[in-house]
Amino acid sequence: MGVFKEYNDGLVVAAQRYQQIQPKTVQLHELIQKKMVGYVRIFSKYWIVYWENDKYFKSFLAKNDSWFNALTSDVQYTIIKELPQIYLI
C-alpha cells in the first residue's frame, strides 16, 4: 500500500505523510465509486482516503461523529463505515 502500514484493526500512516496527501472535493455518491482505502478521524472530523490515477487523495466526509453515523446509516453508504480506520502516528 505504499505509505500505509496494515495491522489487524486498521491502517497506520505517519502524520507528515498524511498531510502530503492532496485534498480533493468529491460528492459522496462519486466517492463510493472510487477505490477507497479507509477513513481518518481527526478531532471528530472524518476524511476518506482513496486511490485514483496512481495517487492517493483525501476527501472531507463529516464534521463530527453524529454526521458520520447519519451519513453511513444509509444502506448505500454503509460500505464507508466498513472501511478500515487509518490511524496517524
Secondary structure, 3 states (H helix, E strand, C coil): CCCCEEECCEEEECHHHHHCCEECCCCHHHHCCCEEEEEEEECCEEEEEEEECCEEEEEEEECCHHHHHHHHCCHHHHHHHCCCEEEEC
